[in-house]
Amino acid sequence: MLNDRSTPLALLATRRSGKPRDMVAPGPDDPQLAEILRIAARVPDHGKLAPWRFVTVAVDRRDAFGEMLVAAYLLGRPEARPAELDEIRGFAQQAPALVVVLSRVDTSSKIPAWEQELSAGAACALLETAATAMGFVSGWLTGWAAYSEAVIASLGAPGDRIAGFFFIGSPARDLDERPRPDMADILHAW
């Protein structure tokens, strides 16, 4: 049953992330991506604040996105080598679809920031699960760009944080299974 993804529990038990550099077309079309994001927004959200935002980066905007990343990188590393900059441009070109998830804490709310951040993380996890349920593979990356003030400013509002860059496509090869934690190490009774 665990190899049968036709049931919800089997899907959850077998979901794996893919490496964005190994993703190929097809990726989700616009209606599919919109549905993935509608599903991702159906997470626990104490106070109904929607403390996350989704920023899509279309294929025809990837070159500009890559140049924005390069400019942000050069702010902190003006001596960067051309190979580093090419790698950053390549980051922007991975996979057919790219969504950036922003965590947006409402500081005027009585809901603790931690709960709002957890809701953003849940939206990220559900985004990946929805992509898998639609037959795609996804990969959640962060890295230096997720913490760059210049990158954040180009994508969101003051106070936003990047929860991750989500690449979605089809796997070019079989996905690797990674070691999972031993339940005896992470499950304890009180």
Beta strands, then each sheet from edge to edge (+ up, - down):
strand 1: 23-24
strand 2: 52-56
strand 3: 97-103
strand 4: 137-141
strand 5: 161-171
sheet 1: 1+ 5- 3+ 2-
sheet 2: 1+ 5- 4+
end
